[in-house]
């Protein structure tokens, strides 16, 4: 983690399950008004993140937009670079390209690609996209006798690339090739352990011009009724730990094995929006979420300041607007309040 400007930098992050375009637009406009630094639009098996961001750009004035994240298996490096350069031009420099290796379920089941050596794929695509954005010709491998073609747009070496990475190998790729790192489901103690390792890997790769921007944070719900906030945050926690790929194994490896087992036992038929977290697994909510009244949320989110550069506020999908607005306001870098 870099040493500059630690504290009260905030980003909002949606999930792929949030597909209400009107709600996404309202959230982006409110985040822009309240001083959030970035707004992350995911891409999984529903909305096209780049298309969504293109629609949000003219609705906002200053906030940066992040594709958080595009799968490195779903587009060629050239297509990723063209999309990134286009959004950078449309936004007046307010775009961040977020990339990730995705998951076997989506890579194989949606994109019909073999999920092999994901960290190597992440490195290969990131390096290729960076070169194209810098104005270089691509390094051709499948058609080496062809004439390499540069992008027909001005070079954009300043366009940041952030990588979603949680495993040891992929995190090293982020340290060695990217401008930012956006890990999910990492506790604050684990982030503190990894920060020096990431810095060492970056230094060993000879990158000394700029520190790696670390963007991570909790799932967040604020409500006047603390019980409702806990229920909503428990539902998204249970869904990820019972129905979303390798997250249960990853969270358990951070010392939460009994709690993960408890959540999985309590949700034999997981359903988004209806999951529960038993009292004996409360440690999971304490480590990975911020929930309660707006004052509770402000205090809990502030605990992430100092261990990351930008605190990313994860918004559970499907929340009614009144809860979304309360959450966005409570977690904001300013203390602005009142109707949106």
LOSE-363847 format. One line per field, with one value per residue (C-alpha): residue in one letter; x, y, z; residue number from 1. Coordinates in Angstrom, 3 decimals. Layout:
N
resn <- (a, ...);
x <- (X, ...);
y <- (Y, ...);
z <- (Z, ...);
resi <- (NUM, ...);
END
This chain:
340
resn <- (x, x, x, x, x, x, x, x, x, x, x, x, x, x, x, x, x, x, x, x, x, x, x, x, x, x, x, x, x, x, x, x, x, x, x, x, x, x, x, x, x, x, x, x, x, x, x, x, x, x, x, x, x, x, x, x, x, x, x, x, x, x, x, x, x, x, x, x, x, x, x, x, x, x, x, x, x, x, x, x, x, x, x, x, x, x, x, x, x, x, x, x, x, x, x, x, x, x, x, x, x, x, x, x, x, x, x, x, x, x, x, x, x, x, x, x, x, x, x, x, x, x, x, x, x, x, x, x, x, x, x, x, x, x, x, x, x, x, x, x, x, x, x, x, x, x, x, x, x, x, x, x, x, x, x, x, x, x, x, x, x, x, x, x, x, x, x, x, x, x, x, x, x, x, x, x, x, x, x, x, x, x, x, x, x, x, x, x, x, x, x, x, x, x, x, x, x, x, x, x, x, x, x, x, x, x, x, x, x, x, x, x, x, x, x, x, x, x, x, x, x, x, x, x, x, x, x, x, x, x, x, x, x, x, x, x, x, x, x, x, x, x, x, x, x, x, x, x, x, x, x, x, x, x, x, x, x, x, x, x, x, x, x, x, x, x, x, x, x, x, x, x, x, x, x, x, x, x, x, x, x, x, x, x, x, x, x, x, x, x, x, x, x, x, x, x, x, x, x, x, x, x, x, x, x, x, x, x, x, x, x, x, x, x, x, x, x, x, x, x, x, x, x, x, x, x, x, x, x, x, x, x, x, x, x, x, x, x, x, x);
x <- (0.000, 1.228, 1.864, 0.189, -3.212, -4.253, -7.814, -11.299, -10.889, -13.956, -15.238, -18.604, -18.671, -21.682, -22.109, -22.938, -26.361, -27.307, -28.953, -31.410, -30.089, -32.176, -30.839, -27.262, -27.655, -29.057, -26.259, -23.581, -25.020, -25.247, -21.709, -20.472, -22.266, -20.887, -17.239, -16.650, -13.495, -14.575, -17.661, -17.081, -19.400, -18.929, -19.373, -20.302, -23.159, -25.531, -24.864, -21.970, -19.898, -18.437, -21.850, -23.212, -20.298, -20.760, -24.286, -23.184, -20.403, -22.655, -24.696, -21.688, -19.016, -15.947, -16.150, -13.962, -15.551, -14.009, -14.900, -14.665, -13.903, -13.687, -12.689, -9.403, -11.035, -14.028, -12.306, -9.034, -6.372, -7.044, -10.781, -10.064, -7.632, -10.031, -12.859, -10.639, -9.273, -12.788, -14.160, -11.114, -11.798, -15.550, -15.004, -12.250, -9.778, -12.152, -11.835, -9.971, -9.672, -10.296, -9.310, -9.505, -9.171, -12.850, -13.899, -14.134, -17.941, -18.020, -14.932, -16.026, -19.796, -20.350, -17.305, -16.599, -12.898, -10.709, -9.834, -6.145, -3.232, -5.384, -2.514, -0.475, -3.473, -3.972, -0.324, -0.334, -3.464, -2.509, 0.907, -0.596, -3.313, -0.804, 1.440, -1.443, -2.593, 0.979, 0.939, 2.968, 2.214, 0.936, 3.213, 1.550, 1.647, -1.240, -0.455, 3.235, 3.623, 0.937, 1.724, 1.108, -1.430, -1.397, -4.604, -5.964, -6.293, -3.858, -1.733, -3.083, -0.180, -1.820, -4.911, -4.779, -5.146, -6.345, -6.330, -8.713, -6.503, -6.666, -4.410, -0.661, 0.234, -2.387, -1.597, 2.019, 0.839, -0.977, 2.135, 4.359, 2.123, -0.720, -1.360, -3.865, -4.932, -8.592, -8.784, -12.134, -12.946, -9.648, -9.724, -7.808, -5.174, -4.614, -4.291, -1.692, 0.267, 0.176, 0.977, 4.754, 4.891, 3.172, 5.555, 8.570, 7.293, 6.771, 10.246, 11.781, 10.021, 11.726, 8.544, 9.501, 7.679, 4.403, 3.089, 0.432, -3.030, -4.826, -8.631, -10.595, -13.201, -16.307, -19.821, -21.977, -25.615, -26.905, -30.454, -32.287, -33.148, -29.854, -31.640, -32.645, -29.095, -27.703, -30.280, -29.439, -25.679, -26.044, -27.938, -25.147, -22.508, -24.345, -24.850, -21.152, -20.086, -22.637, -23.101, -20.228, -17.218, -14.102, -14.952, -15.775, -12.387, -10.620, -12.382, -11.879, -8.146, -7.986, -8.938, -12.718, -13.190, -15.713, -17.719, -17.851, -18.989, -21.688, -22.996, -23.047, -24.882, -27.490, -28.160, -28.614, -30.529, -28.857, -30.973, -29.865, -31.479, -32.653, -29.468, -28.655, -25.504, -25.911, -24.824, -21.857, -20.543, -20.772, -16.992, -17.468, -19.701, -17.322, -14.372, -15.880, -18.845, -20.031, -23.676, -26.074, -27.271, -25.611, -23.442, -22.451, -21.511, -19.438, -17.444, -16.953, -15.970, -13.425, -11.629, -10.535, -8.861, -5.138, -4.990, -5.944, -5.583, -9.246, -11.944, -14.308, -17.917, -19.565, -23.301, -25.408, -27.656, -31.371, -31.496, -34.456, -33.383, -33.991, -31.440, -28.997, -29.172, -28.732, -25.728, -24.066, -24.496, -23.294, -20.115, -19.299, -15.993, -18.002, -20.735, -23.326, -26.855, -30.401, -32.561, -30.908);
y <- (0.000, 3.475, 6.057, 8.982, 10.358, 7.479, 7.719, 8.747, 7.831, 5.865, 3.815, 2.152, -1.391, -3.233, -6.968, -8.702, -9.528, -5.822, -5.276, -2.428, 0.245, 3.015, 2.172, 1.986, 5.439, 6.942, 5.385, 6.737, 10.249, 10.248, 8.901, 11.649, 14.268, 12.931, 12.840, 9.158, 8.692, 5.725, 3.769, 0.139, -1.571, -5.362, -7.745, -11.383, -13.037, -10.090, -6.445, -5.309, -3.127, -0.915, -0.161, 0.704, 3.052, 4.751, 5.606, 6.836, 9.154, 12.032, 11.790, 12.619, 15.288, 14.033, 10.428, 7.781, 4.645, 1.201, -1.943, -4.091, -6.465, -7.589, -11.210, -11.702, -14.672, -12.794, -10.372, -10.215, -7.809, -5.585, -5.440, -4.652, -1.905, -0.357, -0.351, 1.151, 3.882, 4.728, 5.054, 7.099, 9.532, 9.665, 10.342, 12.914, 10.671, 9.293, 5.612, 2.711, -0.653, -3.430, -6.932, -10.325, -14.041, -14.645, -18.183, -21.624, -21.450, -18.329, -18.935, -22.434, -22.244, -18.824, -18.048, -21.657, -21.304, -23.797, -22.381, -23.261, -21.359, -18.352, -16.338, -16.746, -15.673, -12.626, -11.614, -12.215, -10.158, -7.330, -6.909, -7.018, -4.471, -2.138, -2.261, -1.444, 1.463, 2.757, 2.907, -0.214, -2.810, -6.170, -9.165, -11.653, -15.351, -17.077, -15.240, -14.286, -13.620, -10.899, -7.211, -5.995, -3.167, -0.355, 1.073, 3.893, 6.167, 8.381, 6.463, 6.539, 5.438, 7.250, 4.983, 2.928, -0.848, -2.445, -6.201, -8.280, -10.914, -12.930, -15.965, -15.754, -16.036, -13.619, -11.082, -11.158, -10.440, -7.371, -6.163, -6.648, -5.439, -3.217, 0.213, -1.022, -4.116, -4.834, -7.953, -9.136, -11.001, -10.160, -9.323, -6.319, -8.498, -10.447, -7.229, -6.030, -9.266, -9.055, -5.347, -5.655, -8.733, -6.841, -3.907, -6.240, -7.931, -4.552, -3.383, -6.642, -6.086, -2.694, -0.619, 2.421, 5.222, 4.855, 2.829, 0.186, 1.534, -0.929, -0.846, -3.098, -2.945, -4.386, -5.217, -2.431, -1.873, 1.020, 1.121, 2.770, -0.742, -2.565, -5.901, -5.192, -4.122, -7.363, -9.437, -7.813, -8.120, -11.725, -12.601, -11.504, -13.104, -16.429, -16.335, -15.825, -18.498, -21.065, -20.546, -18.531, -20.557, -20.795, -17.987, -20.334, -22.008, -18.674, -17.171, -20.331, -20.212, -16.846, -18.522, -18.637, -22.332, -23.069, -19.967, -20.837, -24.359, -22.917, -20.627, -23.441, -25.738, -23.053, -22.542, -25.998, -24.486, -21.103, -18.351, -14.778, -12.398, -15.059, -16.437, -16.326, -16.081, -17.823, -16.047, -18.401, -17.096, -13.414, -13.146, -13.306, -10.261, -8.433, -9.115, -8.589, -6.254, -2.968, -2.892, -1.225, 2.342, 5.060, 5.973, 2.306, 2.105, 5.281, 3.947, 0.472, 1.715, 4.078, 1.026, 0.246, 3.631, 3.194, -0.415, 0.342, 3.361, 3.480, 1.855, 0.033, -0.056, -3.271, -2.846, -6.031, -6.531, -5.899, -3.428, -1.028, 2.492, 3.890, 1.453, 2.027, 5.774, 5.474, 3.189, 5.377, 8.449, 6.747, 5.406, 8.553, 10.411, 13.505, 13.845, 15.033, 13.967, 14.728, 13.745, 12.811);
z <- (0.000, -0.819, 1.880, 0.154, 1.158, 3.399, 4.612, 3.478, -0.171, -1.177, -4.101, -4.684, -6.058, -7.453, -8.040, -11.347, -9.892, -9.786, -13.187, -12.454, -14.794, -13.236, -9.770, -11.049, -12.568, -9.366, -7.334, -9.683, -9.621, -5.822, -5.470, -7.784, -5.682, -2.382, -3.403, -4.026, -6.049, -8.165, -9.185, -10.114, -12.596, -12.725, -15.598, -15.134, -16.992, -17.435, -18.204, -20.399, -18.064, -20.776, -22.245, -18.795, -18.109, -21.480, -20.377, -16.957, -18.132, -19.297, -16.076, -13.866, -13.566, -11.716, -10.505, -12.136, -13.579, -13.250, -15.131, -12.061, -13.641, -17.262, -17.805, -19.646, -21.395, -22.806, -25.197, -27.108, -25.825, -28.826, -28.067, -24.408, -25.398, -27.930, -25.401, -22.710, -24.974, -26.133, -22.595, -21.584, -24.422, -23.730, -20.018, -20.365, -18.540, -15.876, -16.716, -15.086, -16.824, -14.313, -15.390, -13.747, -14.421, -13.556, -12.556, -14.169, -14.100, -16.283, -18.399, -19.340, -18.980, -20.602, -22.750, -23.760, -22.967, -21.124, -17.692, -17.628, -16.051, -15.103, -13.604, -16.769, -18.825, -16.606, -17.051, -20.803, -21.449, -19.070, -20.680, -24.175, -23.370, -21.710, -24.771, -27.115, -24.936, -24.864, -28.665, -29.429, -32.050, -30.730, -30.392, -32.738, -31.803, -33.634, -36.897, -36.619, -40.343, -40.305, -40.060, -36.485, -36.340, -33.789, -32.370, -34.521, -31.488, -29.560, -27.067, -23.493, -21.260, -18.336, -18.396, -15.166, -15.166, -11.927, -11.445, -9.364, -7.759, -4.559, -5.053, -4.503, -8.191, -9.473, -6.746, -7.890, -11.431, -10.110, -8.291, -11.342, -14.188, -12.954, -11.489, -8.931, -7.014, -6.181, -4.019, -2.665, 0.547, 2.222, 5.926, 7.212, 8.951, 5.745, 3.743, 6.251, 5.769, 1.985, 1.590, 2.123, -0.087, -2.879, -2.445, -2.555, -5.714, -7.354, -6.434, -7.691, -11.010, -11.236, -10.930, -8.907, -10.717, -8.796, -5.868, -6.351, -5.539, -3.234, -3.473, -1.147, 1.580, 3.198, 2.113, 3.550, 4.490, 6.599, 7.942, 10.818, 11.978, 12.778, 12.494, 8.904, 8.061, 9.501, 7.659, 4.331, 4.808, 5.993, 2.811, 0.455, 2.701, 2.698, -1.063, -1.788, 0.712, -0.420, -4.143, -5.638, -6.693, -4.528, -2.096, 0.817, 0.544, 0.236, 3.261, 5.333, 4.622, 6.417, 9.707, 9.328, 8.602, 11.396, 10.549, 6.847, 7.712, 9.959, 7.195, 4.649, 7.063, 7.718, 3.984, 2.413, -0.498, -1.032, -2.539, -3.244, -0.814, 1.632, 3.181, 6.880, 8.967, 12.357, 15.522, 15.880, 12.538, 13.527, 13.168, 9.398, 9.414, 11.742, 9.413, 5.980, 6.376, 7.867, 8.897, 11.307, 11.698, 9.608, 12.605, 13.040, 9.360, 9.422, 12.362, 10.884, 7.424, 8.993, 10.376, 6.802, 6.386, 6.695, 5.489, 1.863, -0.398, -1.451, 0.677, -1.683, -0.468, -1.658, -2.263, -2.023, -5.055, -4.984, -2.092, -2.208, -3.104, 0.363, 1.829, -1.007, -0.521, 3.238, 2.721, 0.099, 2.297, 5.472, 3.862, 1.881, 2.306, 3.264, 5.869, 3.378, 4.174, 3.252, 0.268, -3.017);
resi <- (1, 2, 3, 4, 5, 6, 7, 8, 9, 10, 11, 12, 13, 14, 15, 16, 17, 18, 19, 20, 21, 22, 23, 24, 25, 26, 27, 28, 29, 30, 31, 32, 33, 34, 35, 36, 37, 38, 39, 40, 41, 42, 43, 44, 45, 46, 47, 48, 49, 50, 51, 52, 53, 54, 55, 56, 57, 58, 59, 60, 61, 62, 63, 64, 65, 66, 67, 68, 69, 70, 71, 72, 73, 74, 75, 76, 77, 78, 79, 80, 81, 82, 83, 84, 85, 86, 87, 88, 89, 90, 91, 92, 93, 94, 95, 96, 97, 98, 99, 100, 101, 102, 103, 104, 105, 106, 107, 108, 109, 110, 111, 112, 113, 114, 115, 116, 117, 118, 119, 120, 121, 122, 123, 124, 125, 126, 127, 128, 129, 130, 131, 132, 133, 134, 135, 136, 137, 138, 139, 140, 141, 142, 143, 144, 145, 146, 147, 148, 149, 150, 151, 152, 153, 154, 155, 156, 157, 158, 159, 160, 161, 162, 163, 164, 165, 166, 167, 168, 169, 170, 171, 172, 173, 174, 175, 176, 177, 178, 179, 180, 181, 182, 183, 184, 185, 186, 187, 188, 189, 190, 191, 192, 193, 194, 195, 196, 197, 198, 199, 200, 201, 202, 203, 204, 205, 206, 207, 208, 209, 210, 211, 212, 213, 214, 215, 216, 217, 218, 219, 220, 221, 222, 223, 224, 225, 226, 227, 228, 229, 230, 231, 232, 233, 234, 235, 236, 237, 238, 239, 240, 241, 242, 243, 244, 245, 246, 247, 248, 249, 250, 251, 252, 253, 254, 255, 256, 257, 258, 259, 260, 261, 262, 263, 264, 265, 266, 267, 268, 269, 270, 271, 272, 273, 274, 275, 276, 277, 278, 279, 280, 281, 282, 283, 284, 285, 286, 287, 288, 289, 290, 291, 292, 293, 294, 295, 296, 297, 298, 299, 300, 301, 302, 303, 304, 305, 306, 307, 308, 309, 310, 311, 312, 313, 314, 315, 316, 317, 318, 319, 320, 321, 322, 323, 324, 325, 326, 327, 328, 329, 330, 331, 332, 333, 334, 335, 336, 337, 338, 339, 340);
END
